Amino acid sequence: MIKDNQKYFNGLHVLIDALAIAGSYLLAWYLKFEGPFLDEGAGALGQSFYFSALYFLVPGYLVLYYSFKLYTPKRAQTLEKEILDIIKVNSFGAAAILMCIAAFKITHFSRALILIFYIINILITLLFRVILRTTLRYFRKKGYNLKHILLVGYSRAAEEYINRIQANPQWGYVVRGILDNHVPAGTGYRGVKVLGTIENLEIVLPLSQLDEIAVTLALSDYENLEQIVSLCENSGVHTKFIPDYNSLIPSEAYTEDLNGLPVINIRYVPLTNILNRMLKRSVDIVGAFLGLVLLSPLLLLLAVLVKTGSKGPIIFKQERVGLHNKKFYMYKFRSMEVQTEEEERKGWTTKGDPRVTPIGKIMRKTSLDELPQLWNILVGDMSIVGPRPERPQFVEKFKEEIPRYMIKHQVRPGLTGWAQVNGYRGDTSIRRRIECDLYYIENWSMLLDIKIMFMTLFHGIINENAY
C-alpha cells in the first residue's frame, strides 16, 4: 500500500531538495568568486563565512518548502502549477535572505551571489522534480506506485471522478469498486462495479487494502452523510469528499473560511475583489476621458449629420438595466426616426427597418452610434468591457426563460464584450450571448479586457447583424 512507503518517499524527497539547495548555493559561490564572474575573490567576508551560511540556508529553505506545501501529494497537479510554486517559494526565500542581511547589517555579503543562487536553485529544483515526476508517472502507467480507492455512493460525481481517473493513468489512481444502497451489486460503470451496500463497508475495508475512500453520495442521500463519513474515518483509511453538485454549481466554485466555518461560494467573480474593481474602474475613467477628447471632432461631425439628416434630438436615451439590477439611461446617437414610447417597446430593429435613417444605417453598421456611451462609462453607469445591457422588459422576459441570466448584472455592463467580439450581436442567440457573458464574468482579468478591446478594433466594429 502507498501509505506504508510514503514516509520513506517523503524523506527521500526532502533529502534531494536539501542536496539541490546546498549544491545550488555552492555552484553560485563558485561562479561568483572562482568562475567567470570572478571579480574580488571571496571578498571581505571570506570563504568560511559564506559556507557557514549553509547551516541556516538549507533548513530555512526546507521549512519554506514545507510551508508552501511543496511536499503535499501532487499526483494530479499540473507541471505549470508546480513551476509557479517553486518560483514563488524561491522568490520569498531570496527576499528573506536580503531582509536578514539588512537586519544583521552584513554589508559585504554579495547580492550578486544571492541572485545567481536564486536562478540556479529554481532551475536545479525544477530539474529534479521534473525527473521525479516523469519517473513516477512512467511507473504508474506500468502498474506500480498505484493508489487504490473505494467510492461510497453511486452518483454523477462518482461517474465524473471515474472518467477523470481513467483519462489520466499517469496519476496512478485505481478505483476498486463502489458501495451504494440503491444500485444493485454487479452494476458497472466503465469497468468499475458496485460491490454491495454502504453497510458492507466494514467488511470490504479489511479485504481490499485501500489507500483512500472517496465519498461520492448522490444529493438525495446527503441526509446520511454524517453517519457515512464517521464510518469511513473510523476505518483508519484516508477519506475525501467529492460533492455531487455539478448540476447546481456548473462553474468554478471556491471556499472561504468564516471564522472556522467553511463557506462554498457558488460562483467565482473576480470583480468582487475591491482591488480588481478599482483597477478596472481606473482604466474605464482614463479610457472614457481620452476617448471623448480624442474623438471629439468625430463626435461633433456625427452630431451635425444626425441633426441635419432628420427631425429630432441628436442623442437618443433609453432605459437599461445595469450593475446590481439598477436602471440607468444609456445614450446613443439617434439612428431612427422619432417614435413614441410604445413604438420603441415593440422589439428589436429588423433588417430593412424603415424607421432607420440613412445616416443611422451607417452608424449602426460601424457601431458609431454607440460612442456617446463613453459618457455612461465616465460617470460609472457602464464599463468599456462587459456584458451588453438590456431594456427592463427584455430582462423580465429573459430571466424567466434563460437559466442564470441575471448573473450578468453582477458586473457593470459594457460598451463592448466577449459576446460581441465572438459575433453574438443583434439578431443572434440570447443563450449563446449569456454563455459568453458568464465566461467573461468568471474569467475576468485585465489581460482579457485588453484582448477584447483589440478584438473590438479589428473584428467588432463592423457588425453584419446591425440593422
SULQUIUR-V387124 format. One record per backbone hydrogen bond with DSSP energy under -0.5 kcal/mol. NH is the residue of the N-H (numbers start at 1). CO is the residue of the C=O. If there is no record, write none. Layout:
BEGIN
nh: <NH	NH>
co: <CO	CO>
END
This chain:
BEGIN
nh: <4	5	5	6	7	9	10	11	12	13	14	15	16	17	18	19	20	21	22	23	24	25	26	27	28	29	30	31	32	33	34	35	37	38	43	46	50	51	52	53	53	54	55	56	57	58	60	61	62	63	64	65	66	67	68	69	70	72	77	82	83	84	85	86	87	88	89	90	91	92	93	94	95	96	97	98	99	100	101	102	103	104	105	106	107	109	114	115	116	117	118	119	120	121	122	123	124	125	126	127	128	129	130	131	132	133	134	135	136	137	138	139	140	141	142	143	144	147	148	149	150	151	152	153	153	155	159	160	161	162	163	164	165	166	167	168	168	171	172	174	176	176	177	178	179	180	186	187	189	192	193	194	195	195	196	200	201	202	203	204	205	206	207	207	208	208	209	211	212	213	214	215	215	216	216	221	222	224	225	228	229	230	231	232	233	234	235	235	236	237	238	240	242	243	245	248	249	253	254	256	258	258	259	261	262	263	265	265	266	268	269	270	270	272	273	277	278	279	280	281	282	283	284	285	286	287	288	289	290	291	292	293	294	295	296	299	300	301	302	303	304	305	306	307	308	309	310	316	317	318	320	321	322	324	325	326	328	330	330	332	333	334	337	338	344	345	346	347	353	356	357	361	362	363	364	365	366	367	367	368	369	370	371	373	374	375	376	377	378	379	380	380	381	382	383	386	394	395	396	397	398	399	400	400	401	402	403	405	407	408	409	410	411	413	414	415	416	421	422	423	424	425	427	428	433	434	435	436	437	438	439	440	441	442	443	444	449	450	451	452	453	454	455	456	457	458	459	460	460	461	463	463	464	466	467>
co: <1	1	2	2	3	5	6	7	8	9	10	11	12	13	14	15	16	17	18	19	20	21	22	23	24	25	26	27	28	29	30	30	31	35	40	42	46	47	48	49	50	51	52	53	53	54	56	57	58	59	60	61	62	63	64	66	65	69	74	78	79	80	81	82	83	84	85	86	87	88	89	90	91	92	93	94	95	96	97	98	99	100	102	101	105	106	110	111	112	113	114	115	116	117	118	119	120	121	122	123	124	125	126	127	128	129	130	131	132	133	134	135	136	137	138	140	139	172	146	174	212	177	214	151	179	153	155	156	157	158	159	160	161	162	163	164	165	168	169	147	149	174	149	193	151	196	194	184	192	189	191	187	178	193	178	197	198	199	200	200	201	202	203	204	204	205	205	148	148	238	150	213	240	152	214	218	219	221	222	224	225	226	227	228	229	230	231	232	233	232	211	213	215	241	243	245	245	251	265	263	256	261	257	258	260	256	254	263	264	252	267	268	441	269	270	273	274	275	276	277	278	279	280	281	282	283	284	285	286	287	288	289	290	291	293	295	296	297	298	299	300	301	302	303	304	305	306	332	315	330	328	390	326	409	322	323	320	318	328	316	369	314	355	311	340	341	343	344	350	353	335	357	358	359	360	361	362	363	364	363	363	367	368	370	371	372	372	373	374	375	376	377	376	376	413	416	391	391	392	393	394	395	396	397	397	398	401	402	404	405	406	407	408	381	387	383	384	417	418	420	419	423	465	426	429	430	431	432	433	434	435	436	437	438	439	441	445	446	447	448	449	450	451	452	453	454	455	455	456	456	365	461	462	463	465>
END
